[in-house]
Amino acid sequence: MSNRIKCAVLDDYQKVAEQMADWSLLRDQVEVTFFQQHIEGEAEAARLLQHFEIIVIMRERTPFRASLLARLPKLKLLVTTGMRNASVDMAAAAAQGIVVCGTGGYSEPPVELAWALILGLARNLVREHQAVQTNGPWQQTIGRDLFGSTLGLIGLGKIGSRMALIAQAFGMKVVAWSQNLTAEQAEASGARLAASLEELLQESDFVSIHLVLSDRTRGLIGASELKQMRRSAYLINTSRASIVDQKALLNALEQGAIAGAGLDVYETEPLPLDDELRTLPNVLLAPHLGYVTYRNYETYYRDAVEDIAAFLAGQPVRQLG
């Protein structure tokens, strides 16, 4: 029987975690098990993970609330990819003596997914692609011009400011807003500061959200805000689902109050099979791909191995809490 410490690597959907880092560095001390299917529900997670002392989680795919942590008596180290994870109960982990560590990520802000959604919606790419593949109608839609249209950015941090620069390359006008954004900061990124969130929503042809989820931003976009948008406008969310009231968004999409939405984030992930979003013709859905790139994964898993080695040496690194 092996005396090595048991480590679980969760939600390895693409079956790449083992190749993305040199896990052999831990071989003498650690026995690593890779879970390639999502674990559904707390009871199943507790059953499968109860014997593991180290668990590596991919972002917020599997929540570790106090109730689950209490059912994992052997857990000593929890490694999350990234340096922030709202799905981990840090207070409960500390109370149980569980060390929580993070990892780095690729330093360049990931904007490709947001633009993929904007372009896909503007030119109806999925519908036209499917028609070509199935010998359907040739040219059945009319695209939206980006040149001369307005991109509204809710949030102008590292990602939002990069979005603004790219929008200018498309010949778009850019308006931005967040609670603490100044006119000078907006101008530095080539954007104009909106006087209010309502003004941004009223003026924009595409609205893209780039905020961190917090008490201030949770539910920021609700029914009244969606009513401020143009019926021809699109909402893009690659940040966090809870920034938008999901029921209000679903109603707006079903009623045609806005033209459509491009989404990469959901309150429940994976998105349930019976979720109504899957049935709507005016949404473009991605399975939370914004951070799923080779450079990010290589950094995540390399740092995870480093975190485990440092913990075993009694000198934890990148500790959170």
QUIKA-V27008 format. One record per run of one state. SS is the DSSP state (H for helix, E for strand, L for the rest). FROM is the first residue (numbers start at 1). TO is the last residue. Records with the same first field share a line. If there is no record, write none. Layout:
# QUIKA-V27008
SS=FROM-TO  FROM-TO
This chain:
# QUIKA-V27008
L=1-4  10-22  27-29  35-41  50-53  58-63  65-65  70-76  81-87  89-89  96-98  102-111  123-124  134-149  155-157  170-172  178-182  189-191  194-196  204-205  210-220  222-222  229-233  238-240  245-245  256-259  264-275  280-282  286-293  313-318  320-321
E=5-9  30-34  54-57  64-64  77-80  88-88  99-101  150-154  173-177  192-193  206-209  221-221  234-237  244-244  260-263  283-285  319-319
H=23-26  42-49  66-69  90-95  112-122  125-133  158-169  183-188  197-203  223-228  241-243  246-255  276-279  294-312
